[in-house]
Amino acid sequence: MLIREIRGEKKLNSVSLKSIILPKKMNTPFQKASEWIDAENAQDPNIEIDKNTEYPKELLYSNRMYERLMQFEPEASEQIQIASKAQHICRWKVARESYQMDRVGYLRWREDLKKFHAKTTAEILEKAGYNQDFIDRVSFLIEKKLLKKDAETQLLEDVICLVFLEYYLDPFVHKHDDEKLKNIIKKTWDKMSDKGHQEALKINYSEENLNLIKASLGL
């Protein structure tokens, strides 16, 4: 089970786990794949605190991605549901520090991450019993090869951006100056669809972050 003691101190909140705990009998490929993706992400040694509870960082991210996807597009296909959960699978295994600390190194790291996430997920999906066409589609979505052209790729990017704005903008606010932040927000906004924009404006931001977003977008 994914409820486990973390560093011998706290346990994951059962309420927070409602979307990642699956039936004991894993009868379908989706149930198997979801459980195994969660099990991989639960091994993340990096810890993030959410509502006074400690979580493995990528398990929490995976949970947030899946929950946001199902809120944003309840009829999302099985392929994109899995892609959302596996977006950062085992991300800590490909360290940024192992690449040159410049833009060229950063871009190479990002591309290698996409391939790593796709490959890791493909191995799980094959084990779960999916056919090759299904696996290839999930890999295609994770690698985001046709952003703005493929509807499901755009949907996944919208969800990534929504999760960033809701949960991960704050750390950037404390690390960068206003001009850098405005540039980050503008680039995030440009990746999103009109539907994504509408959803982003519904997020309950702090007053500071809302004002920053409005200033970045000229709203």
trRosetta pair geometry for C-beta under 8 A, 3 or more apart (Angstrom, degrees):
i j d omega theta_ij theta_ji phi_ij phi_ji
1 4 7.1 163 96 -54 79 84
1 21 7.4 11 -155 -126 95 97
2 12 6.9 -20 128 36 85 157
2 17 6.7 172 89 -143 114 126
2 20 6.1 -58 66 126 163 113
2 21 6.6 -140 42 -88 112 71
2 38 5.4 -52 -85 147 143 122
2 39 7.0 -122 -86 -84 94 59
2 42 5.4 -143 -137 -84 91 145
2 59 7.3 165 -166 -154 125 140
3 11 5.9 32 -177 -175 91 107
3 12 5.3 -129 -123 53 66 104
3 14 7.0 2 -99 -89 136 76
3 17 6.4 -41 -73 -74 92 172
3 21 7.5 10 -34 -90 99 118
4 11 7.1 -176 88 -132 17 79
4 12 7.1 36 35 -1 54 106
4 42 7.0 90 25 -180 134 128
5 8 5.6 40 149 -108 126 29
5 9 7.0 140 -172 39 92 33
5 10 7.3 147 -147 75 64 26
5 11 5.9 -48 -91 -83 56 78
6 9 6.5 -44 82 51 69 83
6 10 5.8 -20 49 65 99 76
6 11 7.5 152 4 -101 84 30
6 12 7.5 86 -23 -49 118 78
6 47 6.6 125 167 -116 132 122
6 54 4.8 -146 92 102 144 118
6 55 7.4 -129 -68 -103 164 19
6 56 7.2 -155 -116 -47 126 74
7 10 7.9 20 57 25 90 74
7 47 7.2 -28 -21 -71 128 153
7 54 7.0 -35 25 115 115 162
9 54 7.0 60 77 21 115 141
10 53 5.9 -166 148 -144 143 68
10 54 5.2 126 57 27 127 101
12 16 6.4 -117 176 75 89 114
12 17 5.5 86 132 -59 121 121
12 53 6.5 93 -132 167 45 129
12 55 6.4 70 -108 -101 101 84
13 16 4.0 74 75 10 106 109
13 17 6.6 177 88 -13 56 89
13 51 7.3 -23 -17 91 156 121
13 53 5.1 -91 -27 -81 106 169
14 17 5.6 -62 -146 39 34 113
14 18 7.6 67 154 -59 60 73
14 21 7.9 0 -152 -25 71 151
15 18 6.4 -19 -171 -29 37 108
16 50 7.3 131 -135 99 150 122
16 51 7.4 -179 -73 53 134 132
16 53 6.8 -167 7 72 157 154
16 55 7.9 -110 133 -77 145 131
16 63 7.4 52 163 157 87 156
17 20 5.4 -81 -159 55 69 94
17 21 4.9 62 144 -28 104 107
17 63 7.9 -79 -117 -121 46 143
18 21 6.6 -50 -129 32 23 103
19 63 6.0 126 79 -153 112 87
19 66 5.9 170 149 103 128 120
19 67 5.4 -179 12 -76 174 93
19 70 7.8 -164 -137 26 133 147
20 34 7.6 -160 -145 165 61 104
20 38 5.1 137 -173 -114 111 141
20 59 7.4 78 -156 -176 168 94
20 62 7.5 85 -102 106 129 106
20 63 5.3 -63 -45 -100 127 103
20 66 7.5 126 -77 53 84 149
22 26 6.5 49 124 -98 129 93
22 31 5.2 149 -179 -155 139 89
22 34 5.8 127 -63 94 143 120
22 35 5.2 -98 38 -71 141 99
23 26 6.8 160 80 -79 83 49
23 27 7.7 -12 84 2 133 92
23 31 6.6 -33 44 -147 94 141
26 31 4.3 -171 -149 119 79 113
26 32 4.7 111 154 -75 130 69
26 35 5.8 -77 -99 0 142 147
27 31 6.4 52 44 38 54 146
28 31 4.7 97 57 6 83 101
28 32 7.0 -149 94 -3 45 86
29 32 5.6 -58 -148 40 34 111
29 33 6.0 30 158 -18 70 109
29 125 7.5 53 174 -154 115 67
29 128 4.3 103 -156 143 79 103
29 129 4.5 -125 -94 66 111 97
29 130 5.2 130 175 -59 150 78
30 33 5.9 -56 -142 39 28 108
30 34 6.1 29 159 -20 64 109
30 78 5.7 -95 -93 -152 125 117
30 81 7.4 22 -148 92 118 133
30 82 7.2 -124 -132 -66 79 107
30 128 7.8 106 -52 166 17 141
31 34 5.9 -55 -143 36 27 111
31 35 6.3 26 158 -18 62 109
32 35 6.0 -61 -151 37 27 109
32 36 6.3 17 158 -13 65 112
32 127 7.6 -138 144 112 125 85
32 128 4.1 163 94 -131 119 97
32 129 7.2 73 51 14 149 101
33 36 5.9 -62 -145 41 29 106
33 37 6.1 32 157 -21 67 106
33 82 5.8 -14 129 -122 138 123
33 124 5.5 107 -137 138 79 106
33 125 5.6 26 -112 -97 131 63
33 128 4.2 -36 -59 -61 86 167
33 130 7.3 24 -61 -27 139 122
34 37 5.8 -53 -145 35 28 110
34 38 6.4 26 156 -15 63 108
34 82 7.3 -114 -75 -107 74 79
34 85 6.3 -62 -126 -180 75 176
35 38 5.9 -59 -151 39 28 110
35 39 6.3 31 151 -23 65 108
36 39 5.4 -48 -143 34 35 115
36 40 6.5 39 155 -20 64 100
36 124 4.9 175 106 -148 131 116
36 127 7.2 131 -107 85 176 128
36 128 6.9 -142 18 -66 138 109
37 40 5.9 -53 -154 33 31 110
37 41 6.4 21 154 -10 65 109
37 62 6.7 177 141 -157 109 149
37 82 7.3 174 -44 -154 154 78
37 85 5.1 81 121 132 154 116
37 86 5.2 -96 -134 -80 132 88
37 89 6.0 -83 -150 -105 89 123
37 121 7.1 22 -101 -117 111 85
37 124 6.2 105 -65 155 76 169
38 41 5.9 -61 -145 44 32 106
38 42 6.0 41 154 -31 66 107
38 59 6.4 67 -155 -133 70 97
38 62 6.8 -171 -100 106 66 147
38 85 7.5 -54 -58 -176 76 122
39 42 5.6 -49 -145 27 29 118
39 43 7.5 36 153 -26 56 97
40 43 6.2 -57 -172 19 36 112
40 89 5.7 31 104 -165 135 99
40 90 5.5 -60 162 -53 114 99
40 120 7.2 140 -175 166 162 123
40 124 7.5 -90 -24 -76 140 138
41 44 5.9 -9 -176 -23 56 112
41 56 6.2 150 146 109 71 126
41 58 4.3 -128 -150 109 98 98
41 59 4.1 145 125 -76 107 66
41 61 7.8 -134 -159 55 136 88
41 62 5.1 -79 -93 -9 177 144
41 88 7.6 79 -115 93 117 85
41 89 6.1 -91 -66 -127 95 62
41 90 7.1 -113 -85 -51 57 53
42 56 5.2 146 -145 23 37 153
42 59 5.0 60 -82 -77 56 139
43 56 7.0 84 52 -142 16 155
43 90 7.6 6 68 -104 111 84
44 56 3.8 126 56 -179 99 104
44 57 5.1 -118 140 42 146 79
44 58 4.5 153 -62 23 148 99
44 59 6.3 -151 20 -12 121 87
44 90 7.8 -161 -78 -115 84 40
44 91 7.8 15 -109 47 119 82
44 92 5.5 130 -136 -5 85 137
45 56 7.7 13 -35 -132 10 94
45 92 6.7 -175 35 149 83 165
46 56 7.1 85 71 -161 59 61
46 57 4.1 -18 102 -5 104 133
46 58 7.6 79 61 -17 108 83
46 92 5.9 179 -3 -91 116 137
47 54 5.0 -11 -170 -165 120 106
47 55 6.9 141 -155 69 67 36
47 56 6.7 -56 -101 -101 58 35
47 57 6.5 -144 -108 -46 6 83
48 54 7.5 143 74 -152 32 57
48 55 5.6 -30 66 65 81 90
48 56 7.9 20 21 131 84 16
48 57 4.5 97 -18 -107 109 73
48 60 5.3 -111 67 41 124 154
49 52 6.9 8 -177 -112 107 16
49 53 6.8 150 -153 71 66 32
49 54 5.6 -36 -95 -92 72 60
49 55 7.6 150 -101 17 23 78
50 53 6.0 -32 71 62 68 85
50 55 6.0 -3 18 4 110 125
50 60 6.0 158 -14 -146 138 138
55 59 5.7 -133 172 80 101 104
55 60 3.9 101 111 -59 143 114
56 59 4.2 67 73 10 101 116
56 60 6.9 178 80 -13 50 85
57 60 6.1 -65 -158 35 27 108
57 61 6.5 23 152 -16 66 108
57 92 7.6 106 59 -55 123 119
58 61 5.2 -46 -141 38 41 115
58 62 6.1 49 156 -24 67 102
58 88 5.0 -142 -138 112 103 111
58 89 7.0 123 165 -118 135 25
58 90 7.2 177 107 -55 170 18
58 91 5.5 167 -95 21 134 104
58 92 6.9 -125 -25 -18 130 98
59 62 5.7 -51 -148 35 30 114
59 63 6.4 31 153 -19 62 106
60 63 5.7 -55 -149 36 31 113
60 64 6.4 31 153 -18 65 106
61 64 5.7 -56 -149 37 31 111
61 65 6.3 33 154 -21 66 106
61 87 7.5 -111 137 74 109 107
61 88 5.2 -2 105 42 142 143
61 163 7.4 90 -156 162 75 141
62 65 5.7 -54 -148 34 30 112
62 66 6.4 24 157 -15 64 107
62 84 7.9 119 -157 131 62 66
62 85 4.9 48 -169 -161 102 61
62 86 7.3 37 -124 -69 113 26
62 87 7.2 173 -105 37 68 86
62 88 6.7 -130 -64 52 81 93
62 89 7.4 64 -87 -80 126 69
63 66 6.0 -57 -147 38 29 107
63 67 6.2 25 158 -16 65 111
64 67 5.9 -58 -143 40 28 109
64 68 6.1 25 160 -17 65 110
64 163 5.2 114 132 -139 113 117
64 166 7.9 -170 -172 84 123 122
64 167 6.0 -29 -155 -19 158 160
65 68 6.0 -61 -146 39 25 107
65 69 6.3 28 156 -22 63 108
65 84 4.4 -176 143 173 106 87
65 85 6.5 178 86 -84 116 33
65 87 5.5 -169 -129 15 168 134
65 88 8.0 164 -28 8 146 99
65 159 6.1 82 -156 145 75 118
65 160 7.3 7 -121 -89 107 58
65 163 5.7 -30 -88 -66 64 159
66 69 5.7 -53 -148 33 30 113
66 70 6.5 20 159 -12 64 108
66 81 6.8 53 -134 -164 92 75
66 84 5.2 136 -86 113 56 117
66 85 5.0 29 -67 -79 116 85
67 70 6.1 -62 -149 40 28 104
67 71 6.4 28 153 -18 64 108
68 71 5.7 -56 -147 38 33 112
68 72 5.9 24 158 -14 68 114
68 84 7.9 -157 65 -166 86 133
68 159 5.2 140 108 -154 112 91
68 162 5.4 169 -177 99 137 122
68 163 5.3 -140 2 -69 163 92
68 166 7.5 -179 -98 26 132 148
69 72 5.9 -66 -143 43 25 105
69 73 6.2 -45 -179 48 66 92
69 76 5.5 -17 162 -20 106 169
69 80 6.9 -174 -160 134 138 100
69 81 6.6 166 116 -111 146 58
69 84 4.4 -60 -38 -105 150 168
69 155 7.7 75 -137 152 92 102
69 156 7.9 -3 -105 -110 118 58
69 159 4.8 6 -80 -118 78 151
70 73 7.4 -75 -116 70 21 53
70 74 5.8 52 -172 -110 64 57
70 76 6.8 -105 -92 22 55 123
70 81 7.6 47 -68 -117 94 100
71 74 7.5 14 -124 -66 11 79
72 155 7.7 159 117 -165 123 90
72 158 6.8 176 170 117 154 118
72 159 6.0 -158 37 -91 153 90
72 162 6.7 167 -70 18 142 169
72 199 5.9 22 -120 -129 102 163
73 76 4.4 91 107 -60 107 95
73 80 7.9 -11 89 105 137 142
73 155 5.9 -7 -16 -158 160 128
76 80 4.9 -104 180 82 107 118
76 81 5.6 133 111 -60 114 82
76 84 7.8 21 151 -17 157 137
76 155 7.0 171 -117 150 106 145
77 80 5.0 86 59 13 85 96
77 81 6.9 -138 99 -8 44 88
77 152 6.7 -34 28 -114 123 136
78 81 5.5 -52 -147 33 34 117
78 82 6.5 31 156 -16 65 103
78 134 7.9 -21 96 -151 114 117
79 82 6.2 -61 -158 37 28 106
79 83 6.3 27 149 -18 65 110
79 134 6.4 -148 -90 -159 102 75
79 137 4.7 -44 -142 115 149 118
79 138 5.1 -141 -158 -74 84 76
79 141 6.3 140 145 -12 102 147
79 152 7.2 24 92 177 113 156
80 83 5.1 -49 -140 39 41 116
80 84 6.2 48 156 -26 68 98
80 141 5.9 -153 -103 -151 70 160
80 152 5.0 -135 -73 -166 129 111
80 155 6.2 7 -158 93 154 126
80 156 5.9 -139 -149 -68 103 100
81 84 5.9 -53 -154 29 28 111
81 85 6.8 21 152 -13 61 107
82 85 5.8 -59 -151 39 35 108
82 86 6.0 10 160 -1 71 117
82 121 7.0 128 152 -169 106 124
82 125 7.1 72 173 -87 156 115
82 138 5.4 -33 91 -125 121 131
83 86 6.1 -70 -137 51 27 96
83 87 6.6 62 157 -69 62 78
83 121 7.7 65 -105 -176 53 166
83 138 5.3 -166 -67 -152 91 75
83 141 4.0 -53 -108 107 161 129
83 142 5.2 -148 -142 -63 95 76
83 156 5.8 -50 118 -109 127 138
84 87 6.0 -16 -158 -33 30 113
84 156 6.4 -149 -79 -127 78 88
84 159 6.0 -36 -120 115 115 157
85 89 7.9 47 126 -67 68 104
86 89 4.4 -18 -157 -33 73 125
86 117 6.2 140 147 180 89 96
86 120 7.4 -175 -168 93 115 98
86 121 4.1 77 171 -96 158 126
86 124 7.7 -167 -103 47 137 142
86 138 7.5 45 50 173 141 117
86 142 6.4 -47 100 -98 105 130
87 117 6.7 2 -178 -171 24 150
87 142 6.7 -169 -112 -130 51 85
87 156 7.5 169 -95 -173 118 110
87 160 6.7 -180 -158 -93 153 104
88 91 4.2 -31 -178 -40 87 131
88 117 6.9 -63 -115 -107 17 131
89 117 5.3 125 42 -139 90 81
89 120 5.2 -161 107 100 125 133
89 121 5.9 140 22 -64 155 89
90 93 4.8 -2 159 4 99 123
90 116 7.5 -113 88 147 105 110
90 117 7.7 176 53 -102 83 64
90 120 5.6 -149 33 -147 129 167
91 94 6.7 -72 -168 42 47 92
91 113 6.7 27 -135 -149 85 115
91 117 7.4 5 -83 -79 78 106
92 95 7.3 18 -177 -79 52 74
93 116 7.4 -163 84 173 107 141
94 98 7.4 -108 -173 45 54 131
94 109 7.1 151 146 -160 108 83
94 112 6.1 -173 -164 117 142 108
94 113 5.4 -177 88 -95 148 76
94 116 5.3 178 -45 16 144 172
95 98 4.7 99 74 -10 92 102
96 99 6.3 -69 -170 37 46 103
96 101 8.0 73 148 -104 94 77
96 106 7.5 11 -150 -114 105 69
96 109 5.6 52 -122 -161 65 161
97 101 7.6 1 -126 -73 53 103
98 109 7.9 132 68 -106 81 108
99 105 3.9 151 145 -175 99 98
99 106 7.1 154 108 -68 135 30
99 108 5.8 178 -146 80 136 108
99 109 4.4 -127 7 -63 160 106
99 112 8.0 177 -72 26 134 140
100 104 6.1 4 77 81 133 93
100 105 3.0 -155 68 -65 74 132
100 108 7.7 62 34 37 95 130
101 105 6.0 -37 -42 69 15 151
102 105 5.1 95 49 13 64 103
102 106 7.0 -119 104 -8 33 93
103 106 5.4 -52 -144 35 34 115
103 107 6.3 31 159 -18 67 104
104 107 6.1 -56 -148 36 28 107
104 108 6.4 26 154 -16 63 108
105 108 5.7 -57 -146 38 31 111
105 109 6.2 37 154 -23 65 106
106 109 5.6 -55 -151 34 29 114
106 110 6.5 29 153 -19 64 104
107 110 5.6 -50 -148 34 34 112
107 111 6.5 31 154 -16 65 105
108 111 5.9 -56 -149 39 32 109
108 112 6.2 30 154 -17 66 109
109 112 5.8 -59 -145 40 28 109
109 113 6.2 35 154 -26 64 105
110 113 5.6 -51 -149 30 30 116
110 114 6.9 34 153 -21 62 100
111 114 5.8 -49 -155 28 34 112
111 115 6.8 28 151 -12 64 105
112 115 5.8 -57 -152 40 36 110
112 116 6.1 38 151 -22 69 109
113 116 5.5 -57 -144 38 31 112
113 117 6.1 30 158 -19 67 105
114 117 6.0 -55 -147 36 27 108
114 118 6.3 25 155 -17 63 110
114 142 6.4 155 -162 134 75 82
114 143 4.6 94 164 -122 118 65
114 144 6.9 -101 -131 27 133 90
115 118 5.7 -56 -146 39 29 111
115 119 6.1 28 157 -18 66 109
115 143 6.9 46 -76 -103 53 111
116 119 5.9 -56 -143 38 27 108
116 120 6.1 26 159 -18 64 109
117 120 6.0 -56 -144 38 27 109
117 121 6.2 23 158 -15 63 111
117 142 5.2 -150 111 175 110 131
118 121 6.0 -61 -148 40 26 108
118 122 6.1 31 154 -25 64 108
118 138 7.6 157 -141 117 77 77
118 139 4.0 78 -165 -143 112 82
118 142 4.5 172 -83 83 82 130
118 143 5.3 -2 -59 -49 143 97
119 122 5.6 -52 -144 32 29 114
119 123 6.7 32 156 -21 62 102
119 139 7.8 60 -61 -122 40 115
120 123 6.0 -54 -157 30 30 111
120 124 6.9 26 148 -14 62 105
121 124 5.6 -57 -155 37 37 111
121 125 6.2 34 152 -19 71 107
121 138 6.0 -128 131 135 129 124
121 139 7.0 176 78 -84 112 69
121 142 6.2 161 28 -51 151 160
122 125 5.7 -55 -144 38 32 110
122 126 6.3 35 157 -21 65 104
122 135 5.0 81 -137 -175 83 112
122 138 7.2 168 -83 83 69 112
122 139 5.5 16 -68 -70 114 116
123 126 5.9 -51 -147 33 29 111
123 127 6.5 28 153 -16 61 108
124 127 5.7 -60 -153 39 31 112
124 128 6.2 29 151 -21 67 110
125 128 5.5 -55 -144 37 33 113
125 130 4.4 -37 172 36 95 133
125 134 6.8 -153 174 112 132 102
125 135 4.7 162 101 -104 136 92
125 138 6.2 156 -62 44 160 154
126 129 8.0 78 175 -47 28 15
126 130 6.8 -79 -83 56 32 83
126 135 6.2 27 -61 -93 78 149
130 134 4.3 -110 179 86 114 134
130 135 5.4 139 106 -54 119 86
131 134 5.2 96 60 9 71 103
131 135 7.2 -138 102 -4 36 93
132 135 5.4 -56 -145 40 36 113
132 136 6.0 38 157 -23 70 105
133 136 5.8 -53 -145 35 28 111
133 137 6.5 30 155 -21 62 105
134 137 5.9 -57 -153 33 30 111
134 138 6.7 27 153 -16 64 105
135 138 5.9 -56 -152 36 32 109
135 139 6.4 32 152 -18 66 107
136 139 5.6 -55 -148 38 33 113
136 140 6.2 39 151 -25 65 105
137 140 5.5 -50 -148 33 32 116
137 141 6.5 32 153 -18 64 104
138 141 5.7 -54 -151 35 33 111
138 142 6.4 31 153 -18 66 106
139 142 5.8 -55 -146 37 31 110
139 143 6.2 20 159 -10 66 111
140 143 6.2 -66 -148 43 25 103
140 145 6.0 -68 -161 19 75 119
140 146 8.0 -1 174 12 104 101
140 150 7.8 -111 146 172 114 174
140 153 7.6 -82 138 -76 86 111
141 144 7.1 24 177 -71 37 55
141 152 5.9 -58 -108 124 116 111
141 153 5.9 -154 -129 -91 64 69
141 156 5.6 131 -179 -34 100 157
144 147 5.4 24 174 -57 98 102
144 153 5.5 129 -135 -161 62 106
144 156 6.8 -136 -92 90 97 126
144 157 6.4 97 -133 -69 127 104
145 150 7.7 48 74 4 75 140
145 153 7.1 -103 49 -114 55 151
146 149 4.1 -82 173 68 100 109
146 150 3.9 86 89 -12 117 109
146 153 5.3 142 73 25 73 162
147 150 7.5 -44 -77 40 19 87
147 153 5.5 -123 -88 136 49 118
147 154 6.3 114 -155 -84 59 67
147 157 5.6 71 -130 -48 109 154
147 191 7.0 -43 -180 -154 138 88
148 154 6.1 99 -82 -89 26 113
149 153 7.4 10 63 57 65 133
149 154 7.9 161 37 -44 29 110
150 153 3.9 66 80 11 109 115
150 154 6.6 175 85 -12 55 84
151 154 5.8 -59 -152 37 30 111
151 155 6.4 34 150 -23 65 104
152 155 5.2 -45 -145 32 39 117
152 156 6.5 42 154 -20 65 99
153 156 5.8 -52 -152 34 32 111
153 157 6.5 31 150 -17 64 106
154 157 5.6 -54 -147 38 35 112
154 158 6.3 42 152 -24 66 101
154 193 5.5 73 164 -49 121 119
155 158 5.6 -49 -151 31 32 115
155 159 6.6 30 152 -17 63 104
155 193 7.9 -15 -81 2 48 138
156 159 5.7 -55 -153 36 33 111
156 160 6.4 38 149 -21 66 104
157 160 5.4 -49 -146 34 36 115
157 161 6.3 33 155 -16 66 106
157 191 5.4 -121 166 157 124 107
157 192 7.0 -159 122 -95 97 52
157 196 7.8 -43 103 -86 78 161
158 161 5.9 -61 -151 39 29 108
158 162 6.2 28 153 -20 66 108
158 192 5.3 91 -111 -138 74 84
158 193 5.6 -40 -78 22 124 97
158 195 6.9 -5 -133 89 156 92
158 196 3.5 -135 -135 -92 107 124
158 199 7.3 75 172 47 114 136
159 162 5.6 -52 -143 37 32 112
159 163 6.3 32 158 -18 65 105
160 163 6.0 -59 -151 37 26 109
160 164 6.4 28 151 -20 62 108
161 164 5.5 -52 -148 35 33 114
161 165 6.3 29 157 -17 67 106
161 188 5.1 142 -141 -175 106 93
161 189 7.8 137 -171 -80 141 30
161 191 5.8 172 -68 83 136 114
161 192 5.1 -113 72 -73 163 110
161 196 6.3 57 69 178 129 133
161 200 7.1 -42 126 -85 105 126
162 165 5.9 -55 -145 38 30 107
162 166 6.1 20 159 -13 65 112
162 196 6.6 -128 -52 -155 103 90
162 199 6.0 -28 -104 115 131 119
162 200 6.0 -133 -105 -87 78 79
162 203 7.2 175 -159 -65 82 129
163 166 6.0 -61 -141 42 27 106
163 167 5.8 -24 178 26 66 115
163 168 7.1 38 133 4 72 110
164 167 7.1 -84 -129 55 14 76
164 168 4.8 -60 -145 57 56 114
164 169 6.6 90 149 -55 69 76
164 188 6.3 -136 92 -133 139 136
165 168 7.8 -6 -21 52 13 73
165 169 5.4 27 -144 -42 40 125
165 188 6.8 145 -63 148 99 149
165 200 5.6 39 66 -144 168 102
165 203 6.0 159 118 24 111 169
165 205 7.8 -59 162 -85 93 112
165 213 7.6 58 -149 -99 117 135
166 169 7.6 111 24 1 11 106
166 203 5.0 -134 -92 -143 89 134
167 170 7.9 -68 167 15 31 104
168 171 6.1 -38 -166 28 63 109
168 172 7.1 62 144 -14 73 104
169 172 5.7 -66 -163 40 43 112
169 173 6.2 50 145 -31 76 103
169 185 7.8 46 -130 -89 119 97
169 205 7.8 -21 66 -128 148 108
169 209 5.7 96 114 -142 135 130
170 173 5.4 -50 -149 25 35 117
170 174 6.9 22 159 -11 65 104
170 206 7.7 80 -94 5 103 131
170 209 7.1 -61 -80 -74 69 135
171 174 6.1 -63 -155 39 34 105
171 175 6.3 19 154 -13 68 117
172 175 5.7 -70 -143 43 34 105
172 176 5.7 -16 178 17 75 116
172 181 6.2 135 136 -114 106 90
172 184 6.1 -126 178 102 151 168
173 176 7.4 -72 -121 48 15 81
173 181 6.3 55 -105 -115 57 141
173 208 7.1 92 -163 125 149 120
173 209 6.5 -85 -72 -91 146 91
173 212 7.1 -148 -111 -21 110 173
176 180 3.8 -112 178 91 122 130
176 181 5.1 155 95 -55 115 81
176 184 7.2 105 70 -13 164 136
177 180 5.2 92 56 13 70 104
177 181 7.0 -135 101 -6 34 95
178 181 5.6 -60 -146 39 31 112
178 182 6.1 33 158 -23 68 105
178 212 7.2 -140 -137 -130 85 101
178 215 7.9 -31 -172 107 114 143
179 182 5.8 -50 -146 33 30 111
179 183 6.6 32 153 -19 61 105
180 183 5.7 -57 -154 35 31 113
180 184 6.5 33 150 -20 66 105
181 184 5.6 -53 -149 34 34 112
181 185 6.3 30 155 -16 67 106
181 212 6.0 -42 132 -174 132 130
181 216 7.2 -104 122 -79 78 126
182 185 5.8 -54 -146 39 31 109
182 186 6.1 33 155 -21 65 108
182 212 7.3 -133 -79 -177 72 84
182 215 6.6 -78 -104 110 115 94
182 216 4.1 -173 -141 -110 74 89
183 186 5.8 -53 -143 36 29 111
183 187 6.4 27 157 -17 63 107
184 187 6.0 -58 -150 38 27 108
184 188 6.3 29 152 -20 63 108
185 188 5.6 -54 -148 36 32 114
185 189 6.2 33 154 -21 66 107
185 212 6.9 169 -43 136 157 94
185 213 5.8 -157 -160 -116 145 64
185 216 4.0 24 85 153 133 170
185 217 7.1 -96 133 -43 115 88
186 189 5.7 -54 -147 36 30 113
186 190 6.4 32 154 -23 64 106
186 216 5.4 -143 -53 172 81 103
186 217 7.0 166 -98 -83 73 64
187 190 5.7 -52 -147 33 31 113
187 191 6.9 34 154 -23 61 103
188 191 6.0 -60 -162 27 32 111
188 192 7.1 26 149 -24 64 110
189 192 5.9 -63 -159 27 36 114
189 197 6.9 58 -155 -104 88 96
189 200 7.6 -152 -110 83 80 170
189 216 7.5 160 -14 122 138 116
189 217 6.0 150 -99 -94 171 113
192 196 3.5 -132 -172 100 107 136
192 197 5.6 140 113 -54 125 70
192 200 6.8 6 -173 -28 172 137
193 196 4.5 104 50 4 70 103
193 197 7.1 -124 100 -6 42 84
194 197 5.5 -48 -151 30 35 115
194 198 6.7 37 151 -19 65 101
195 198 5.7 -51 -152 33 34 112
195 199 6.5 31 151 -16 65 106
196 199 5.7 -57 -148 39 33 110
196 200 6.2 38 153 -26 67 106
197 200 5.6 -54 -147 32 30 114
197 201 6.7 27 157 -18 63 105
198 201 6.1 -59 -156 32 30 109
198 202 7.2 28 148 -21 61 106
199 202 5.7 -58 -160 28 39 114
199 203 7.7 56 146 -40 64 87
200 203 6.0 -31 -166 -4 43 115
205 209 4.2 -126 -176 89 115 111
205 210 4.1 150 86 -59 127 84
205 213 6.8 -129 -85 0 175 136
206 209 4.7 85 54 12 84 102
206 210 6.9 -153 86 -7 40 88
207 210 5.8 -56 -144 38 29 112
207 211 6.3 29 158 -18 64 108
208 211 6.1 -60 -152 37 26 108
208 212 6.4 26 151 -19 62 109
209 212 5.4 -53 -147 36 35 115
209 213 6.3 37 155 -21 67 103
210 213 5.8 -52 -148 35 31 111
210 214 6.4 30 154 -17 64 107
211 214 5.7 -54 -146 38 31 111
211 215 6.2 31 155 -18 65 108
212 215 5.8 -56 -146 38 29 110
212 216 6.2 32 154 -23 64 108
213 216 5.6 -55 -147 34 30 114
213 217 6.3 3 162 2 65 113
213 219 7.5 -2 122 27 77 131
214 217 6.3 -72 -143 49 26 94
214 218 7.9 -108 169 69 56 6
214 219 4.2 -97 -144 65 76 103
215 218 7.7 31 -169 -72 27 35
